[in-house]
Amino acid sequence: MLFASWTAIAQELFVSTEPASNIASGMSGFRLNTKFFHMASDGSYTYRINPELIFGIGKEWMLRLNFYGSDIYQPGFKMEGGSAYVKYRFYNSDDIHSHLRLAAFGRMSIIDNPAVIQTHYTYYMTGSNGQMEEHDGLRPYPSDEIDLEGNNSGFLAGMVATKLVRKMAISSSAYIINRWDNLQSPKSPLQSNLAVNYTLSAGYLLFPRVYKNFSQTNLNLYCELLGSSSLDKKAYFIDIAPAIQFIFNSISRLDLSYRTQITGDMNRLSKNYFLVRFEFDLQNNHSRR
């Protein structure tokens, strides 16, 4: 029964979004997420490391604890803060080769970063000798994107629905997201502080074609759409995030994803990034419900 449960949800372990399914009660896991950003603000390249702890609490509840560190706001690495994500699965309908899950979720983040990033630029002024001299300066780059995974303190709440039919899983979510003041850095009046976000994800189990034992490597393909619309500045974006996923021995997984903007007019710190994720599960916690 455990093996059947594992094979049924393999293609539902989305990379950029969270499905309505939960890990089993009493199970736990560890993730290490690493993102590599191309910054829209100044063209530089940065990274963020995000360790994550996952817990199955009771039959319907799941908890994720995240910690963030990056070199985005300063030249060297710095710990930025953390967040807690809670999901409550309130509906499930099971069939032999399909199921439907509905869940409500929320996240709260406390982040110690500047509310507005400062970008470097070069300007020229006439010096005391009458010659033009080159100078380095800083100017603010306000981002309207509200990102609770390292950039902004805040809160979000929403709902997600996930449908599985044989080897294909489809999931969609919508949620309200609100920016708060960061620790020691109040939010800027130049930025959007309230938005509605929405996602649509599809996952397909490519290999193995036929399950024979626990040690078989799973290969899953994903394509996910992620969007945001500001409610106080009337800006938006829509991203696409294709991904490939390997699951080893039913207890660990490797995700590789590239996310990039396909349309939009919102000011953002970055419009594309690579994601590399490794997850290790204790007591085979991918028995999802």
SEGUNU-555852 format. One record per residue (C-alpha): x, y, z; residue in three letters. Coordinates in steps of 0.5 Angstrom, whole numbers, padded with zeros to 4 digits, always signed. Each point is the difference from the previous one (the first is absolute). Layout:
! residues N
XYZAla...
END
This chain:
! residues 289
+0000+0000+0000Met+0006+0005+0002Leu+0003-0002-0007Phe-0007+0002-0004Ala+0000+0006+0004Ser+0007+0002-0002Trp-0001-0001-0007Thr-0007+0003-0001Ala+0003+0007+0002Ile+0007+0000-0003Ala-0002+0005-0005Gln-0004+0004+0005Glu+0007+0003+0003Leu+0000+0006-0003Phe+0006+0004+0000Val-0002+0008+0000Ser-0007-0001+0003Thr-0003-0004+0006Glu-0005-0006-0002Pro-0006-0001+0004Ala+0002-0006+0003Ser+0004-0001+0007Asn+0005-0004+0002Ile-0002-0006+0005Ala-0001+0002+0007Ser+0006-0001+0004Gly+0005+0000-0006Met+0005+0005-0001Ser+0005+0003-0005Gly+0006+0004-0002Phe+0001+0005-0006Arg+0006+0004-0002Leu-0003+0005-0005Asn+0005+0004-0004Thr-0002+0006-0005Lys+0005+0003-0005Phe-0003+0007-0002Phe+0002+0005-0006His-0002+0007+0003Met-0005+0004-0004Ala+0003+0006+0004Ser+0007+0000-0002Asp+0001-0006-0004Gly+0004-0004+0005Ser+0000-0007+0002Tyr-0002-0002+0007Thr-0002-0006+0004Tyr-0004-0002+0006Arg+0000-0006+0005Ile-0006-0003+0003Asn+0000-0006+0005Pro-0007-0002+0001Glu-0003-0005+0005Leu-0006-0004-0001Ile-0005-0003+0005Phe-0007-0004-0001Gly-0004+0002+0006Ile-0006-0004+0001Gly-0005-0003-0006Lys-0001+0007-0003Glu+0006+0005+0002Trp+0006+0001-0003Met+0006+0005+0002Leu+0006+0003-0003Arg+0005+0004+0003Leu+0005+0004-0004Asn+0007+0004+0001Phe+0003+0005-0005Tyr+0007+0002-0002Gly+0002+0004-0006Ser+0005+0005-0003Asp-0006+0004-0003Ile+0000+0006+0004Tyr+0008+0000+0002Gln+0006-0002-0003Pro+0001-0006+0004Gly-0004-0006+0003Phe-0005+0002+0006Lys-0006-0003+0003Met-0006+0003-0001Glu-0006-0003+0004Gly-0005-0005+0000Gly-0007-0002-0002Ser-0005-0005+0003Ala-0005-0004-0005Tyr-0006-0003+0002Val-0005-0004-0004Lys-0007-0003+0001Tyr-0003-0006-0004Arg-0007+0001+0001Phe-0003-0005-0006Tyr+0002-0006-0004Asn-0003-0005-0005Ser+0003-0006-0002Asp-0001-0005-0005Asp+0004-0006-0003Ile+0005+0005-0005His-0002+0007+0002Ser-0001+0004+0006His-0002+0007+0002Leu+0003+0005+0005Arg-0002+0006+0003Leu+0004+0004+0005Ala+0000+0007+0003Ala+0007+0003+0002Phe+0004+0006+0003Gly+0007+0002+0001Arg+0003+0006+0005Met+0007+0002-0002Ser+0005+0005+0005Ile+0005+0002-0004Ile+0006+0005+0001Asp+0002+0003-0006Asn-0001+0007-0003Pro-0007+0002-0003Ala+0004+0003-0006Val+0006-0003-0003Ile+0005+0005-0002Gln+0004-0001-0007Thr+0006+0003-0002His+0001+0005-0005Tyr+0006+0004-0003Thr-0001+0008-0001Tyr+0005+0005-0002Tyr+0001+0007+0003Met+0005+0006-0002Thr+0006-0001+0005Gly+0004+0006+0003Ser+0005-0001-0005Asn-0006+0002-0005Gly+0000-0008-0003Gln-0005-0004+0000Met+0000-0006+0006Glu-0003-0006+0000Glu-0004-0002+0007His-0004-0006+0002Asp-0007+0001+0003Gly-0006-0003+0003Leu-0007+0000-0002Arg-0006-0003+0003Pro-0004-0005-0004Tyr-0007-0002+0002Pro-0003-0006-0001Ser-0007-0001-0001Asp+0000-0008+0001Glu-0001-0002+0007Ile+0004-0006+0001Asp+0000-0004+0007Leu+0005-0005-0002Glu+0006+0005+0003Gly-0001+0007-0003Asn-0006+0002+0004Asn-0004-0001+0007Ser-0007-0001-0001Gly-0006-0005+0000Phe-0004-0004-0005Leu-0006-0004+0000Ala-0004-0004-0006Gly-0002-0006-0002Met+0002-0006-0005Val-0003-0005-0004Ala+0004-0007-0003Thr-0003-0005-0004Lys+0004-0006-0002Leu-0002-0005-0006Val+0005-0006-0001Arg+0006+0003-0002Lys-0002+0008+0000Met-0001+0005+0005Ala-0003+0007+0000Ile+0000+0005+0005Ser-0002+0007+0001Ser+0000+0005+0006Ser-0002+0007+0001Ala+0002+0004+0006Tyr+0000+0007+0003Ile+0007+0003+0002Ile+0002+0006+0004Asn+0006+0003+0001Arg+0002+0002+0008Trp+0006+0004+0002Asp+0007-0003+0000Asn+0004-0001+0007Leu+0003+0007+0000Gln-0002+0002-0006Ser-0007+0003-0002Pro-0004-0001-0006Lys+0001+0005-0005Ser-0006+0004-0003Pro+0002-0001-0007Leu-0001-0007+0000Gln-0006-0005+0000Ser-0002-0002+0006Asn-0006-0005-0002Leu-0001-0005-0005Ala-0004-0006-0003Val+0005-0006-0002Asn-0003-0006-0004Tyr+0003-0006-0003Thr-0001-0006-0005Leu+0004-0006+0000Ser+0001-0007-0004Ala+0004-0006+0002Gly+0001-0006-0004Tyr+0003-0006+0002Leu+0005-0002-0006Leu+0004-0006+0004Phe-0001-0006+0002Pro-0005-0002-0005Arg-0001-0006+0005Val+0001+0000+0007Tyr+0004-0006+0003Lys+0003+0002+0006Asn+0002+0006+0005Phe+0007+0001-0003Ser-0002+0002-0007Gln+0001+0007-0002Thr-0006+0005-0002Asn+0001+0005-0005Leu-0005+0005+0000Asn-0001+0006-0004Leu-0004+0006+0002Tyr-0002+0007-0003Cys-0003+0005+0004Glu-0003+0007-0001Leu+0001+0005+0006Leu-0003+0007+0000Gly-0002+0006+0004Ser-0004+0006+0000Ser+0001+0006+0004Ser-0006+0003+0003Leu+0002+0007+0002Asp+0005+0002-0006Lys-0003-0004-0006Lys+0006-0004-0002Ala+0000-0007-0002Tyr+0005-0006-0002Phe-0001-0007-0002Ile+0006-0005+0000Asp+0001-0007-0003Ile+0004-0005+0004Ala+0002-0007-0004Pro+0003-0005+0005Ala+0003-0007+0000Ile+0000-0004+0006Gln+0004-0007+0002Phe-0003-0004+0006Ile+0005-0005+0003Phe-0001-0006+0004Asn-0007+0003+0002Ser+0003+0005+0005Ile+0004+0005-0003Ser-0001+0005-0006Arg+0004+0005-0005Leu-0004+0005-0003Asp+0003+0005-0006Leu-0004+0006-0002Ser+0000+0006-0004Tyr-0005+0006+0001Arg-0001+0006-0004Thr-0005+0005-0002Gln-0004-0001-0006Ile-0004+0007+0001Thr-0001+0005+0005Gly+0002+0008+0002Asp+0001-0001+0007Met+0007+0003+0003Asn+0004-0007+0003Arg+0006-0001+0002Leu+0001-0006-0004Ser-0004-0003-0006Lys+0004-0006-0001Asn+0003-0005+0005Tyr+0003-0007+0000Phe-0002-0005+0006Leu+0004-0006+0002Val-0004-0004+0006Arg+0002-0006+0004Phe-0005-0003+0004Glu+0001-0006+0005Phe-0006-0003+0004Asp+0000-0004+0006Leu-0004-0006+0001Gln-0002+0000-0007Asn-0005+0006+0001Asn-0002+0001-0008His-0006-0004+0002Ser-0004+0005-0001Arg-0008+0001+0001Arg
END
